[in-house]
Amino acid sequence: MGSTATRTRPESTAPAPTEEPRPVGRRDTDGMAVASFVLGLLGLLVLNLFLGPIAIVLASVALWRGTARRGRALLGLGLGVADLVVLAALVATDDTVSWGLAG
């Protein structure tokens, strides 16, 4: 009769990864602060009805979560508010929700 040999798999000798997990929360809030600044700035030119509130929300969330780019988030918040003020001023001038610089 034959002998039954048990086969064993060789253990993996690869070292375990030693990478530390990236700080997802901090990086995401920094991105939100930058995005609020960019959207607020862009909202002064076009689509301020949509981009202004989005900039305000992103800046508020970034500040609430403790972003490292606090100044940029505050600028985004201010620009988002300025978007809505510009929209209100132009709507009051034209008596319409749509406006344009061409007249």
HUURTA-V563150 format. One record per pair of residues at least 12 apart in sequence whose C-alpha atoms are under 7 Angstrom apart, sorted by the first residue. I is the first residue (numbers start at 1). J is the second residue. D is the distance in Angstrom with one decimal. If there is no record, write none. Layout:
# HUURTA-V563150
i j d
I J D
I J D
This chain:
# HUURTA-V563150
i j d
26 67 6.3
29 62 4.8
29 65 6.7
29 67 5.2
30 62 7.0
30 67 5.4
30 68 6.3
30 69 5.8
32 58 5.5
32 59 6.6
32 62 5.8
33 58 6.7
33 59 5.5
33 62 5.7
33 69 6.4
33 72 5.8
33 73 4.3
33 76 6.9
34 72 6.2
34 73 6.8
36 55 4.2
36 56 6.9
36 58 5.4
36 59 5.4
36 73 6.5
36 76 4.7
37 55 6.9
37 72 6.2
37 73 6.5
37 75 6.0
37 76 3.7
39 51 5.8
39 55 5.7
40 52 5.7
40 55 5.3
40 76 5.5
40 79 4.7
40 80 4.7
40 83 6.8
41 79 6.2
43 83 5.8
44 83 5.2
48 83 5.3
48 84 6.5
48 87 6.6
49 84 6.6
49 87 7.0
52 80 4.1
52 81 6.4
52 83 5.1
52 84 6.1
53 80 6.2
55 76 6.0
55 77 6.3
55 80 5.2
56 76 6.8
56 77 4.9
56 80 5.2
56 81 7.0
59 73 4.8
59 74 6.7
59 76 5.9
59 77 5.4
